[in-house]
Amino acid sequence: MSQLFTPIKLGPVVLPNRIIIAPMCQYSAEDGKATEWHTIHLGQLAFSGSGLLIVEATAVEPEGRISPGDLGLWNDETEQALTTTIQAVRKYSSMPLSIQLAHAGRKASMPVPWQPGPAVTPENGGWQPVAPSAIPFDKHSAQPKALTQERITSIIASFAHSAKRADKLGFEVIEIHAAHGYLLHEFLSPISNHREDQYGGSLENRMRLTLEVFAAIRKVLPADKAVGVRISASDWVENGWDLQQSLTLCHQLKALGCDYIHVSSGGLSAQQHIPLSPNYQVPFARRIKAEVGMPTIAVGLITEPEQAEAIIATGEADMVALARGILYNPHWPWHAAAALGAQVSVPKQYWRSQPHRVKGLFTED
């Protein structure tokens, strides 16, 4: 039996298999509001047969967007727009849904990736980025403004308010984005956090905001919702955030009731040196799973069904996430099930597509 296609529990939520669709920014929102693009995009992915679909990084306040095209969930208008999309997806798919709540910090107010350039100025629809310290990400980024204690408190409240809206929308899982050089990761890393108050200096202080955001979100959600965190396990920069600090953070998150850790890496510094290769981030997930005992998602250059199966079967991680690979092939789980002798849930309108050489591949969604 394929281990990749066995169920798994994330706290109170049961996933039908261990294939996760990672959150992928689409840069196609209008003033934070989901558009028809999101309905088509998420609808397509919801027919993939994956165990969980995580909606892209969704800003908890306007200043928390990476670009002017980022999705948001901070007021009634953004909630209503996303409601329209989620209701359309739910009508035809029973796949569990998650949303990743995020704040871009010093990497905010940037152009969309297919129109590269310097930071978007306020005169052109941008805004003033904020960060733990007034240190820009790189020469193309705007100079961020160091957050005051009052603004930190308001951002924590924004995460909680967005989580309440996500609960109202019916998401079963909430993921907190503390990776890829965005605000929470910026507080974690000594490279970007030079504060001298209770949010800077020691590891305990640098972890404080991430832990406070988690606690605030967990407090406002009912017990039947799962909450996880995505982290960058390493900055890939000397004297930056690393695996040992990640292990400490994960122990603290577990104590607060965290249901899973989504293990990525990098994104904080332009000086990073990442040794890209298949499974290059899996060792991080393996260590966290072994030493913390919390369900882990491995991600990064996982492209082949047999590769994903081996990660699960050998206990290196509990789940695998696909991003670019599932954009390229939205039916990747169908092909994986066929290759591994498993079954996958798909809408009955697609049953006739089952290849003649494969029997019993599809089950009803």
C-alpha positions in Angstrom: 0.0 0.0 0.0 1.2 3.5 -0.9 2.1 5.5 2.3 1.7 8.7 0.3 -2.0 8.0 -0.1 -2.8 7.1 3.5 -4.8 9.6 5.7 -3.2 11.8 8.3 -4.5 13.9 11.2 -3.5 17.5 11.7 -4.9 18.0 15.1 -8.7 17.7 14.7 -8.5 17.7 10.9 -8.2 14.5 8.9 -6.6 14.7 5.4 -7.3 11.9 2.9 -3.7 11.7 1.8 -0.3 13.3 2.4 0.0 15.4 -0.8 -0.2 19.1 0.1 -0.6 22.0 -2.4 1.8 24.6 -1.1 0.6 28.3 -1.0 1.7 30.1 -4.2 1.3 33.8 -4.7 -0.7 34.7 -7.9 -0.3 38.5 -7.7 -3.8 38.8 -9.3 -5.9 40.4 -6.5 -7.4 43.9 -6.8 -6.9 46.0 -3.6 -6.5 42.7 -1.7 -9.7 41.2 -3.2 -9.8 37.8 -4.8 -10.8 37.9 -8.5 -12.1 35.5 -11.1 -8.5 34.3 -11.6 -8.5 32.9 -8.0 -11.7 31.1 -8.7 -10.4 29.4 -11.8 -6.9 28.8 -10.3 -8.1 27.3 -7.0 -10.9 25.4 -8.7 -8.4 23.7 -10.9 -6.2 22.7 -8.0 -9.2 21.5 -6.0 -9.8 18.8 -8.6 -6.2 17.5 -8.2 -7.0 14.9 -5.6 -4.5 16.3 -3.1 -5.0 16.0 0.6 -4.9 19.7 1.4 -5.0 22.9 -0.7 -3.3 25.9 1.0 -4.4 29.3 -0.4 -1.6 31.7 -1.2 0.0 34.1 1.3 -2.8 36.3 2.3 -2.0 39.7 3.9 -3.6 40.5 7.3 -3.3 44.3 6.5 -2.8 46.3 3.4 0.8 47.1 4.3 1.5 43.4 4.7 1.2 42.7 1.0 4.3 41.7 -1.0 2.9 43.6 -4.0 -0.2 45.6 -4.9 -1.5 42.4 -6.5 -1.4 40.3 -3.3 -4.5 38.7 -1.8 -5.7 40.1 1.5 -8.2 39.3 4.3 -8.5 42.4 6.4 -11.9 43.8 5.9 -15.5 43.0 4.8 -14.7 43.7 1.1 -11.7 41.3 1.0 -13.7 38.7 3.0 -16.7 38.9 0.6 -14.5 38.6 -2.5 -12.8 35.5 -1.1 -16.2 34.1 0.0 -17.3 34.1 -3.6 -14.3 32.1 -4.7 -14.4 29.6 -1.8 -18.1 28.9 -2.3 -17.5 28.1 -6.0 -14.7 25.7 -5.1 -16.7 24.1 -2.3 -19.6 23.5 -4.6 -17.7 21.0 -6.6 -14.8 19.8 -4.3 -14.7 18.4 -0.8 -10.9 18.8 -0.6 -9.8 20.3 2.8 -8.8 23.9 2.5 -6.2 26.0 4.3 -5.2 29.6 4.1 -1.7 31.1 4.8 -1.9 34.3 6.8 1.1 36.6 6.2 2.7 40.0 6.6 5.5 40.8 4.1 7.4 43.2 6.4 10.4 44.7 4.7 9.8 42.7 1.5 6.5 44.6 0.9 5.5 47.1 -1.7 7.4 45.3 -4.5 6.3 45.0 -8.2 4.8 41.7 -9.4 7.5 39.2 -10.6 6.7 39.5 -14.3 7.3 43.2 -14.2 10.6 43.3 -12.1 12.0 46.5 -10.8 12.6 48.5 -7.7 10.1 48.9 -4.8 6.8 50.5 -5.7 6.7 54.0 -4.4 3.6 55.5 -2.6 3.1 57.8 -5.6 2.7 54.7 -7.8 0.4 52.7 -5.5 3.0 51.4 -3.0 3.4 52.1 0.7 5.9 52.3 3.5 7.3 48.9 4.4 7.8 48.0 8.1 10.3 45.7 9.8 11.8 44.8 13.2 14.7 47.1 12.3 15.3 49.7 9.6 17.4 47.4 7.4 16.3 46.9 3.8 16.3 43.5 2.2 18.5 44.5 -0.8 19.3 47.5 -3.0 16.0 47.2 -4.8 13.9 47.3 -1.7 12.6 50.4 0.1 14.0 51.4 3.4 11.7 49.9 6.0 10.5 51.7 9.1 11.2 50.0 12.4 8.0 48.9 14.2 7.0 50.5 17.4 5.6 48.4 20.3 2.1 49.9 19.5 2.4 48.7 15.8 3.6 45.3 16.8 0.5 44.9 19.0 -1.8 46.0 16.2 -0.2 43.5 13.8 -0.8 40.7 16.3 -4.4 41.8 16.5 -4.6 41.9 12.6 -3.4 38.2 12.4 -6.1 37.2 14.9 -8.8 39.2 13.1 -7.9 37.7 9.8 -8.0 34.2 11.4 -11.5 34.9 12.6 -12.5 35.8 9.0 -10.8 32.7 7.7 -12.8 30.6 10.2 -16.0 32.3 9.1 -15.1 31.4 5.5 -14.9 27.7 6.5 -11.2 27.0 6.2 -10.3 23.9 8.1 -6.6 24.8 8.6 -4.9 28.1 9.2 -1.2 28.4 8.4 1.0 31.2 9.8 3.7 32.4 7.4 6.9 32.7 9.4 9.3 31.9 6.5 10.9 33.3 3.4 12.1 36.6 4.9 8.7 38.0 5.6 7.9 39.8 8.8 7.8 37.0 11.4 10.9 35.5 9.9 12.6 38.9 10.0 12.0 39.0 13.8 13.4 35.5 14.2 16.7 36.1 12.3 19.5 38.1 13.9 20.5 39.3 10.4 17.3 41.4 10.1 16.5 41.9 13.8 18.8 44.4 15.6 16.2 45.5 18.2 17.2 46.1 21.8 13.8 45.6 23.4 11.8 42.5 24.3 11.5 41.6 20.6 15.3 41.5 19.9 18.6 40.2 21.0 18.2 36.8 22.6 16.6 33.8 20.9 13.8 34.0 23.4 13.1 37.6 22.4 13.4 37.0 18.7 10.9 34.2 18.9 8.4 36.3 20.9 6.4 37.7 18.0 5.9 34.4 16.2 4.8 32.8 19.4 2.4 35.7 20.3 0.9 35.6 16.8 0.3 31.8 17.1 -1.2 32.2 20.6 -3.5 35.0 19.4 -4.8 33.0 16.5 -5.2 29.8 18.4 -7.2 31.7 21.0 -9.8 33.0 18.5 -10.3 29.7 16.6 -12.7 26.9 17.6 -11.1 23.6 18.7 -12.1 21.9 15.4 -9.7 24.0 13.4 -6.0 23.1 12.9 -3.2 25.7 13.1 0.3 25.2 11.7 3.3 27.3 10.9 5.6 27.6 7.9 9.2 28.3 8.8 12.5 28.7 7.0 14.6 26.3 8.9 17.8 28.1 7.8 18.8 31.4 6.3 21.6 29.7 4.5 23.8 32.6 5.8 26.5 32.4 8.4 25.4 33.6 11.8 21.8 33.8 10.7 18.7 31.8 11.6 19.5 28.0 11.6 18.2 24.5 12.3 19.1 24.5 15.9 17.1 27.7 16.5 14.3 26.3 14.4 14.2 23.2 16.7 13.8 25.5 19.8 11.0 27.4 18.1 9.2 24.2 17.1 9.4 22.9 20.7 7.8 26.2 21.9 5.1 26.1 19.2 4.3 22.5 20.1 3.8 23.5 23.7 1.3 26.1 22.5 -0.7 23.5 20.6 0.7 23.8 17.1 -0.6 21.1 14.8 2.1 20.9 12.2 5.3 22.5 10.9 5.7 23.3 7.2 9.5 23.2 6.6 11.0 25.5 4.0 14.2 27.6 4.0 15.9 30.8 2.8 14.4 34.0 1.6 15.7 36.3 4.3 19.0 37.5 2.8 20.3 38.3 -0.7 23.6 36.7 0.6 22.1 33.2 0.9 23.8 30.3 -0.7 21.3 27.4 -1.2 22.6 24.1 -2.4 19.7 23.3 -4.7 19.1 19.6 -5.4 16.2 17.2 -5.1 15.1 16.8 -1.4 17.5 19.6 -0.3 15.2 20.7 2.5 14.0 17.3 3.6 16.8 16.8 6.2 15.3 19.9 8.0 11.9 18.2 8.2 13.5 14.9 9.2 15.3 16.5 12.2 12.2 18.5 13.3 10.0 15.4 13.1 12.4 13.3 15.0 13.3 15.7 17.7 10.1 17.6 18.2 7.6 14.9 17.4 5.2 17.2 15.5 3.8 16.4 12.0 6.0 17.9 9.4 5.5 18.9 5.7 8.6 18.7 3.5 8.8 20.9 0.4 11.3 21.8 -2.3 12.2 20.1 -5.5 10.0 17.1 -4.8 8.8 16.2 -8.3 8.5 12.5 -8.7 5.9 10.1 -7.2 8.5 7.6 -6.1 10.5 10.4 -4.5 7.5 11.6 -2.5 6.6 8.0 -1.6 10.1 7.4 -0.3 10.1 10.5 1.9 6.9 9.3 3.6 7.7 5.6 3.7 11.1 6.2 5.4 9.6 8.6 8.0 11.6 11.6 6.8 8.4 13.7 6.8 4.7 13.1 7.3 3.6 15.0 4.2 5.1 16.5 1.1 4.1 19.8 -0.5 4.2 20.7 -4.2 4.2 24.2 -5.6 5.6 24.9 -9.0 5.4 21.2 -9.9 1.6 21.2 -9.4 1.2 24.4 -11.3 3.0 22.7 -14.2 0.9 19.5 -13.8 -2.3 20.1 -11.8 -3.1 16.4 -12.0 0.1 15.3 -10.4 -1.7 13.4 -7.7 -3.6 11.4 -10.4 -0.4 10.3 -12.0 1.2 9.6 -8.6 -1.7 7.4 -7.7 -1.4 5.5 -11.0 2.3 5.0 -10.5 2.0 3.9 -6.9 -1.1 1.6 -7.3 -3.3 3.9 -5.2 -6.7 5.6 -5.6 -7.4 9.3 -5.8 -10.7 11.2 -5.4 -11.8 13.2 -8.5 -15.1 14.6 -9.7 -17.2 12.1 -11.5 -17.2 14.3 -14.6 -13.5 13.2 -15.1 -13.9 9.5 -14.5 -13.9 8.7 -18.2 -10.4 10.0 -18.4 -9.0 7.0 -16.5 -6.4 5.2 -18.7 -7.4 1.7 -19.9 -4.2 0.3 -18.4 -5.1 1.5 -15.0 -8.0 0.0 -13.1 -9.8 1.4 -10.1 -7.8 4.7 -10.1 -10.6 7.1 -9.3 -13.0 7.3 -6.4 -15.7 9.8 -6.0 -14.9 13.3 -4.6 
